[in-house]
Amino acid sequence: MLDLTYETPKPKIIAGAKHDWELVIGMEVHAQVSSNAKLFSGASTQFGAEPNANVAFVDAAMPGMLPVINEYCVEQAVRTGLGLKAEIHLKSAFDRKNYFYPDLPQGYQISQLYEPIVGEGEIIVDMGPGVARKVRIERIHLEQDAGKSVHDMDPNMSFVDLNRTGVALMEIVSRPDIRGPEEAAAYVTKMRQILRYLGTCDGNMQNGNLRADVNVSVCRAGQHEKYMETQDFSHLGTRCEIKNMNSMRFIQAAIEYEARRQIAIVEAGGSVDQETRLYDPDKNETRSMRSKEEAHDYRYFPCPDLLPLEIEQGWVDDIAATLPELPDEKKARFVNDFGLNEYDASVLTADAESAAYFEAVAEGRDGKLAANWVINELFGRLKKEDHDITDSPVSPAQLGGIIELISAETISGKIAKDLFEIVYTEGGEPAEIVEKRGMKQVTDTGAIETALDQIIADNPAQVEKAKENPKLAGWFVGQVMKATGGKANPKAVNQLVAQKLKG
């Protein structure tokens, strides 16, 4: 396996009125576990159901109801930890996080503060060919989601939908290693990609199945390096948390605004208050939501209804044995096995379905040619029509057949594009289409030479110009292609034109 080496990107610099400042960002990604049932009940997790249709007694906090752990949700958290090269804790425990809100019927959230199921890991965030940031993962803990308050159905009342209550979440907490808005968006993109490869979260941000809290602070140059050496947070500025971000574009805009807000406060001689803020995309600003609570403000204590969670190493090993090939490894293999550049490999491994499609096309064929056709022709057409790779009207076998005809010089690149259009819109087997419609390129040099001789005889002035300026030879190539209906072998045409114009 080829290891793709990379250099670390420079931190984002924001110029203040007095000094230059650097950004420091940590992320808390809330990923809904892909599971048919909730974390502590058998209620459905189906999205879009009628309000309060997917609610078990334990979700609604009915008296005497006790939570029962969903083993599959635990398995999904372990699988995620393994995918992020993280430490799996064989013993973890659940705690009660106490706060009162209408959509939290228990008056507390069952979470994991002191003993999370997953410990330290890492993620490589790609910022372009040869450039990437390694971001440390601090922990992953399991917790139950809250419900949803609805404020726009009545002018005088709010309503509560408990369908999401009790749905299993993985909170994936990073260290403050991210150094710019683009990196933050790329981090969430990469995390989403890995979770989807693993099958542990569908990554649907529109439905709220993946959302991020963004912790932003600013510091002077060199301070983050001191933090990295000592792990002493006093070297960094006071952080503010921007809650519930579900758009890559809004994540970047919110960070930019919040950083400039903090810089203005500090340069004016003030101090930044640690607090939770919300981003308003209409006004492009963050606003205070509440002062940032510390753990003691939530009055955490071990959940008395749940025993400590103990899992066996053998079970973890069995899960590890079922992990798919993940994006970084797959990208490196595509570079190594198919001779692709890193950019093309990144495009093809953006999701598991695209990678599988490409591999089926490239198997036993020219990998670079296959990548070019998948990325430029197929992906380009699908994007234009707002389709997904799973909706492609061209199968891997059909596209592979087109590539085989190109490699065998049965058809030219131009004819191949015409053939692709036919297959895309009408279907059919490429070789049969070429045979029935007479689309084979002309490789008979005699026929090509005859056409070229006629063009030379009809255009003596152009011949003299081309002899003086060889760059004009392309005109003759175009005329021959036109005369043969685009079927002449371009390589043979170029060779014959060069020979004739020399004489």
C-alpha atoms as one frame of an Amber mdcrd trajectory, in Angstrom:
protein
   0.000   0.000   0.000   1.321   3.405  -1.000   1.356   6.010   1.751   0.337
   9.435   0.502   2.625  11.983   2.123   1.392  15.487   2.804   2.482  18.822
   4.199   0.556  20.683   6.889  -1.336  23.802   5.761  -0.554  27.162   7.297
  -3.089  28.590   9.784  -5.583  31.196   8.654  -4.352  34.715   9.442  -6.856
  37.499  10.105  -5.556  41.042  10.250  -6.901  43.102  13.134  -6.545  46.843
  13.586  -3.422  46.332  15.726  -2.148  42.786  15.171  -2.376  39.691  13.040
  -4.373  36.869  14.637  -4.625  33.131  14.106  -7.724  30.979  14.355  -8.086
  27.975  16.649 -11.080  25.709  16.093 -12.389  22.573  17.760 -15.422  20.624
  16.546 -18.148  18.615  18.238 -19.901  16.591  15.543 -23.266  15.078  16.499
 -23.880  12.084  14.251 -27.137  10.163  14.420 -26.404   6.452  14.624 -27.769
   4.481  11.676 -30.118   2.150  13.535 -33.753   1.156  13.136 -34.411   1.574
  16.873 -33.516   4.205  19.456 -30.686   4.031  21.982 -32.769   2.907  24.964
 -36.084   1.823  23.427 -37.479  -0.131  20.508 -39.225   2.906  19.001 -38.586
   3.573  15.313 -36.047   6.155  14.135 -37.822   6.700  10.799 -37.560  10.304
   9.623 -40.672  12.176   8.533 -43.230  10.242  10.574 -46.270  12.019  11.987
 -45.406  14.061  15.105 -45.095  11.929  18.234 -45.683   8.706  16.277 -42.301
   7.142  17.140 -42.392   7.461  20.901 -42.081   4.613  23.404 -43.059   4.984
  27.064 -39.403   5.323  28.090 -38.888   8.100  25.508 -41.821  10.007  26.961
 -40.432   9.539  30.509 -43.483   7.710  31.774 -43.163   6.776  35.476 -41.437
   3.471  36.160 -40.009   3.102  32.632 -36.362   1.988  32.540 -33.907   2.349
  29.622 -32.476  -0.770  27.969 -29.308  -0.363  25.925 -29.496  -1.082  22.179
 -26.519  -3.349  21.458 -26.446  -2.423  17.780 -25.962   1.265  18.631 -22.991
   0.282  20.792 -21.601  -1.741  17.879 -21.967   1.255  15.565 -20.070   3.487
  18.009 -17.272   0.915  18.246 -17.160   0.640  14.451 -16.859   4.429  14.213
 -14.046   4.492  16.753 -12.147   1.817  14.852 -12.631   3.752  11.619 -11.054
   6.802  13.256  -8.119   4.722  14.566  -9.284   5.430  18.099  -8.913   3.620
  21.387 -11.956   1.494  22.275 -12.783   1.417  25.974 -13.905  -2.035  27.056
 -15.640  -0.443  30.031 -17.719   2.728  29.751 -20.599   4.220  31.695 -23.613
   6.466  31.231 -24.306   9.685  33.124 -27.278  11.966  33.544 -26.843  15.476
  32.182 -29.512  17.498  33.945 -31.231  20.431  32.310 -34.836  21.434  31.763
 -36.342  22.134  28.386 -39.807  21.346  26.974 -38.487  18.846  24.397 -36.573
  16.868  27.048 -39.347  15.023  28.911 -37.033  13.292  31.405 -35.508  16.561
  32.567 -32.105  15.030  31.840 -30.174  13.549  28.946 -28.453  10.182  29.255
 -24.902  10.731  27.996 -21.297   9.736  28.767 -19.122  12.354  30.446 -16.652
  10.536  32.648 -16.207   7.213  30.838 -16.908   7.455  27.097 -16.953   4.349
  24.935 -14.269   5.652  22.540 -11.045   7.457  23.398  -8.374   9.219  21.374
  -8.148   8.844  17.604  -7.322  10.901  14.534  -8.591  12.026  11.151  -6.625
  13.264   8.143  -8.351  16.299   6.619  -7.468  16.771   2.942  -6.951  20.363
   1.841  -5.716  19.646  -1.681  -3.178  17.369  -3.369  -0.248  16.896  -0.999
  -1.736  19.141   1.715  -3.615  17.825   4.760  -4.171  18.476   8.456  -4.095
  15.705  11.055  -6.803  16.469  13.608  -6.823  14.600  16.895 -10.068  13.096
  18.118 -10.446  13.461  21.882 -13.398  11.119  22.419 -16.643   9.718  21.087
 -19.524   9.231  23.458 -23.021   7.850  23.022 -26.015   9.893  24.088 -29.713
  10.241  23.417 -31.097  13.060  21.291 -33.740  15.490  22.523 -37.064  16.211
  20.839 -38.003  19.185  18.706 -39.903  22.320  19.697 -42.108  23.776  16.955
 -42.839  27.494  17.251 -44.411  28.387  13.902 -47.719  26.504  13.992 -49.615
  28.829  16.341 -49.083  32.491  17.302 -49.666  31.813  20.979 -48.363  28.303
  21.601 -45.362  26.090  20.925 -45.644  22.388  20.191 -43.287  19.528  20.986
 -42.522  16.567  18.705 -40.791  13.725  20.577 -40.011  11.568  17.547 -36.274
  12.329  17.829 -36.248  11.899  21.607 -34.038   8.974  22.509 -32.491   8.573
  19.045 -28.869   7.468  19.428 -26.207  10.108  18.791 -22.447   9.828  18.650
 -20.791  13.036  19.801 -17.378  13.107  18.156 -15.165  15.667  19.909 -11.972
  16.953  18.310  -9.002  18.690  19.852  -8.547  22.379  18.902  -6.298  21.462
  15.972  -8.252  23.048  13.099  -6.795  26.359  11.933  -9.234  27.963   9.505
 -12.827  28.102   8.203 -12.040  26.039   5.108 -10.359  23.394   7.267 -13.412
  23.266   9.534 -15.724  22.611   6.585 -13.266  20.082   5.156 -13.136  18.344
   8.561 -16.910  17.891   8.646 -16.862  16.751   5.003 -14.183  14.147   5.723
 -15.937  12.986   8.902 -19.184  12.601   6.966 -17.366  10.640   4.265 -15.847
   8.210   6.766 -19.140   7.696   8.630 -20.923   6.924   5.370 -18.209   4.466
   4.309 -18.589   2.753   7.689 -22.384   2.778   7.478 -22.674   4.214  10.993
 -24.404   7.501  10.030 -26.062   8.493   6.757 -24.622  12.018   7.046 -27.880
  13.693   6.018 -27.365  17.253   7.247 -30.664  18.520   5.870 -32.582  16.161
   8.179 -30.335  17.004  11.121 -28.691  13.579  11.154 -25.285  15.238  11.139
 -24.686  18.616  12.731 -21.740  20.360  14.307 -20.996  22.651  17.217 -18.001
  24.842  16.375 -15.681  26.137  19.120 -13.841  29.257  17.926 -11.054  31.269
  19.553  -8.234  33.518  18.358  -4.604  33.776  19.423  -1.371  35.492  18.414
   1.170  33.730  16.216   3.137  31.038  18.040   0.587  30.525  20.831  -0.982
  27.430  19.297   2.458  25.860  18.965   2.993  26.446  22.697  -0.348  24.784
  23.392   0.656  21.792  21.254   3.899  21.450  23.215   2.316  21.735  26.660
  -1.406  20.963  26.120  -1.967  24.021  28.329  -5.116  25.822  27.185  -3.971
  29.066  28.821  -1.913  29.745  25.685  -5.124  29.958  23.666  -7.884  32.543
  23.690 -11.317  32.165  25.252 -13.525  30.026  23.058 -17.139  30.514  22.074
 -19.294  27.671  20.810 -21.522  28.120  17.750 -24.347  25.595  18.026 -26.134
  23.321  15.569 -24.414  24.080  12.271 -25.671  21.928   9.391 -24.170  23.618
   6.332 -20.539  23.699   5.187 -21.023  27.214   3.792 -22.591  28.510   7.001
 -19.850  26.882   9.112 -17.230  28.907   7.234 -19.205  32.148   7.350 -19.952
  31.780  11.076 -16.284  31.174  11.919 -15.182  34.207   9.901 -17.698  36.459
  11.655 -17.047  35.095  15.132 -13.272  35.402  14.777 -13.509  39.054  13.717
 -15.955  39.751  16.563 -13.524  38.332  19.117 -10.545  40.178  17.614 -12.421
  43.480  17.836 -13.236  42.869  21.521  -9.679  41.922  22.495  -8.044  44.771
  20.559 -10.421  47.224  22.230  -9.104  46.087  25.622 -12.051  43.859  26.493
 -12.260  40.149  27.189 -14.236  37.483  25.359 -16.937  35.793  27.438 -17.083
  32.030  27.123 -20.581  31.394  25.851 -22.788  29.504  23.456 -23.841  31.420
  20.343 -26.148  30.879  17.381 -25.415  31.835  13.772 -28.008  33.850  11.853
 -27.371  33.243   8.128 -29.772  36.009   7.078 -27.794  38.657   8.975 -24.475
  36.782   8.707 -23.747  37.192  12.387 -23.538  35.184  15.591 -25.545  36.157
  18.635 -25.394  35.130  22.263 -27.524  32.174  23.255 -26.390  31.562  26.840
 -23.248  31.633  28.942 -21.236  28.483  28.398 -21.979  25.954  31.087 -19.245
  23.849  32.611 -19.851  20.205  33.494 -20.852  21.062  37.071 -23.598  23.370
  35.791 -25.348  20.337  34.329 -25.061  18.476  37.643 -23.775  15.318  35.987
 -23.960  12.113  37.976 -23.809   8.402  37.037 -27.107   7.188  35.619 -28.650
   4.940  38.310 -30.809   3.104  35.762 -27.930   1.703  33.712 -25.086  -0.569
  34.765 -21.586   0.210  33.470 -21.237  -1.004  29.893 -18.648  -3.778  29.543
 -17.682  -5.236  26.170 -15.163  -7.935  25.255 -12.039  -7.474  23.158 -13.053
 -10.431  21.009 -16.282  -8.653  20.064 -14.323  -5.521  19.166 -11.945  -7.635
  17.057 -14.889  -9.191  15.222 -16.209  -5.719  14.378 -12.742  -4.630  13.227
 -12.613  -7.611  10.871 -15.738  -6.354   9.076 -14.530  -2.780   8.483 -14.594
  -1.717   4.831 -11.616  -0.176   3.078 -11.781   3.468   4.172 -11.275   6.576
   1.999  -7.597   7.266   2.758  -6.566   3.672   2.105  -8.736   3.418  -0.998
  -7.336   6.670  -2.398  -3.772   5.487  -1.850  -4.560   2.181  -3.577  -6.122
   3.933  -6.568  -2.972   6.033  -6.957  -0.794   2.951  -6.624  -2.769   0.399
  -8.651  -4.279   2.547 -11.394  -1.588   5.227 -11.752  -4.006   8.048 -10.929
  -3.014  11.432  -9.591  -4.127  12.282  -6.071  -6.845  14.684  -7.198  -8.579
  12.151  -9.455  -8.289   9.493  -6.758  -9.922  11.880  -4.261 -12.837  12.576
  -6.614 -13.390   8.871  -7.253 -13.307   7.940  -3.561 -15.575  10.786  -2.398
 -18.215   8.164  -1.669 -18.216   4.379  -1.626 -20.678   4.077  -4.530 -18.537
   6.174  -6.891 -15.407   4.241  -5.919 -17.120   0.899  -6.547 -18.396   2.119
  -9.931 -14.923   3.225 -11.002 -13.301  -0.026  -9.925 -15.824  -2.019 -11.953
 -15.077   0.135 -15.017 -11.279   0.036 -14.552 -10.938  -3.686 -13.835  -8.715
  -5.180 -16.546  -8.682  -1.891 -18.474  -6.617   1.315 -18.697  -7.091   2.893
 -15.230  -6.228   6.460 -16.259  -8.535   6.312 -19.275 -11.290   4.851 -17.105
 -10.847   7.629 -14.518 -10.999  10.298 -17.220 -14.262   8.960 -18.602 -15.884
   8.375 -15.219 -14.964  11.829 -13.870 -15.288  14.057 -16.925 -17.978  12.413
 -19.023 -20.161  10.459 -16.604 -19.887  12.538 -13.413 -20.111  15.730 -15.463
 -23.322  14.582 -17.144 -24.859  13.288 -13.912 -24.100  16.560 -12.118 -25.597
  18.578 -14.960 -28.830  16.583 -14.653 -28.718  16.518 -10.838 -28.427  12.733
 -10.689 -26.461  10.491  -8.358 -24.091   7.712  -9.410 -26.697   5.209  -8.207
 -29.082   6.674 -10.828 -26.593   6.379 -13.700 -28.226   5.119 -16.909 -24.788
   3.890 -18.017 -23.627   0.749 -16.234 -19.955   0.054 -15.437 -20.008  -2.708
 -18.065 -21.298  -0.311 -20.728 -18.731   2.390 -19.948 -16.038  -0.276 -19.759
 -17.099  -1.425 -23.218 -16.619   2.093 -24.604 -13.138   2.251 -23.062 -12.227
  -1.113 -24.591 -13.230   0.154 -28.045 -11.061   3.263 -27.566  -8.080   1.219
 -26.362  -8.408  -1.140 -29.337  -8.557   1.923 -31.643 -11.864   0.633 -32.972
 -13.259   4.114 -32.355 -11.676   7.535 -31.892 -12.175   9.810 -28.892 -14.685
  11.893 -30.846 -16.684   8.851 -31.915 -16.516   7.614 -28.308 -18.306  10.759
 -27.136 -21.037  10.199 -29.712 -21.268   6.578 -28.606 -21.481   7.607 -24.936
 -24.409   9.902 -25.776 -26.241   7.031 -27.478 -25.640   4.647 -24.575 -26.613
   7.314 -22.014 -29.898   8.209 -23.717 -30.876   4.968 -25.460 -28.924   2.180
 -23.764 -27.436  -0.767 -25.604 -24.168  -2.664 -25.841 -21.399  -0.370 -27.161
 -19.721  -2.857 -29.519 -23.048  -3.764 -31.117 -23.980  -0.099 -31.572 -20.653
   0.639 -33.266 -21.104  -2.340 -35.614 -24.732  -1.650 -36.525 -24.291   2.099
 -37.048 -20.974   1.936 -38.870 -19.118   3.979 -36.279 -15.721   2.259 -36.563
 -12.880   4.632 -37.206 -11.066   4.417 -40.532  -7.625   2.928 -39.982  -6.959
   2.184 -43.676  -4.156   4.624 -44.455  -4.895   4.288 -48.143  -8.390   5.709
 -47.723  -7.090   8.459 -45.453  -4.303   9.300 -47.905  -6.775   9.553 -50.784
  -8.874  12.059 -48.854  -5.796  14.052 -47.836  -4.399  14.160 -51.384  -7.681
  15.601 -52.640  -7.664  18.305 -49.927  -4.031  19.214 -50.735  -4.807  19.418
 -54.468  -7.798  21.685 -53.810  -5.918  24.057 -51.469  -2.415  24.856 -52.877
  -2.241  28.255 -51.161  -2.959  26.681 -47.762  -0.235  24.102 -48.446   2.369
  26.820 -48.965   1.306  28.585 -45.756   1.527  25.334 -43.789   5.000  24.619
 -45.117   6.121  28.038 -43.880   4.270  27.693 -40.563   3.939  24.025 -39.423
   1.339  25.049 -36.815  -1.165  25.442 -39.663  -1.003  21.701 -40.361  -3.909
  21.272 -37.972  -6.197  22.735 -40.641  -5.513  19.760 -42.899  -6.116  17.333
 -40.036  -9.502  18.936 -39.427 -10.420  18.785 -43.117  -9.558  15.083 -43.334
 -11.617  14.356 -40.216 -14.493  16.298 -41.744 -14.185  14.468 -45.063 -14.264
  11.078 -43.327 -17.167  11.941 -41.062 -14.864  12.018 -38.028 -14.027   8.339
 -38.484 -10.394   8.639 -39.560  -7.791   7.531 -37.034  -6.457  10.882 -35.698
  -2.992   9.454 -35.102  -2.745   8.179 -38.684  -4.069  11.486 -40.052  -1.483
  13.528 -38.143   1.346  11.294 -39.379   0.236  11.479 -43.015  -0.278  15.268
 -42.907   3.241  15.722 -41.482   4.708  13.529 -44.237   2.842  15.191 -47.088
   3.671  18.747 -46.013   7.342  17.915 -45.822   7.481  16.787 -49.436
